Amino acid sequence: MNPCDRGPWRRREGSYTDQDVILRIREVLTDHLGGIAEDVLPGDGAVPEPIAGAVTTGYEHGAWRPCVFLRADLTTALRADLWGFCTALALQLLDGRAHGCGAGIIGVGRERRPVKGYGTGLLGAMIVRRFGRRPAACDFPVFVWPTTESSPVRRAA
C-alpha cells in the first residue's frame, strides 16, 4: 500500500466543496505539521491591498513550523487555491528552497496565473487536488517586504 494513501495526505475520491478543501488543508498545517493556519479578517492587521496572504515560519518546542495567514474576505474558490499555494510555499520555506525578507515573511498576491512548470504553483495545485478539488490557475505572484520600507515589493520571477 502506498504510504500516501493513509493519513492526512490520503487521496479523496470525488469532488468536495471549496470550504471542505480549505478546512482539510488547514488541518494538515495545524494538526499534522504543527503549524499555524489563520484567517485575517478585514481590519485585523496591516495587510496591504495587493496581498492576499502571508507565509512565514515559526519556531516552537525545538522545531520550525509553517505559518500561513490568508485574507478571509476573498471568495472561497480563490481562497482554496491560495491555501494550496501558500501551504506549498510554507513547506518550501521550511526546506530552505524559498526565502523571505529579513523578517522571513513572504506575501502572496491574489492574481491567478496558470502553472507553467515545476515549482510552488504546481505543488500548490497538487495539494488542492489531493483534497478533492480541481484547482484553477494555481500560481500566484510573490512579494517580499524590504527591511527599510513597510510596503511589499513584487519579487522578480
PETAHU-V492612 format. One record per helix or strand of 3 or more residues. SS is the DSSP state (H for helix, E for strand). FROM is the first residue (numbers start at 1). LEN is the number of residues. Records with the same first field share a line. If there is no record, write none. Layout:
SS = FROM-LEN  FROM-LEN
This chain:
H = 3-3  7-3  18-15  76-20  120-11
E = 36-5  51-10  63-9  106-8  139-7  152-3
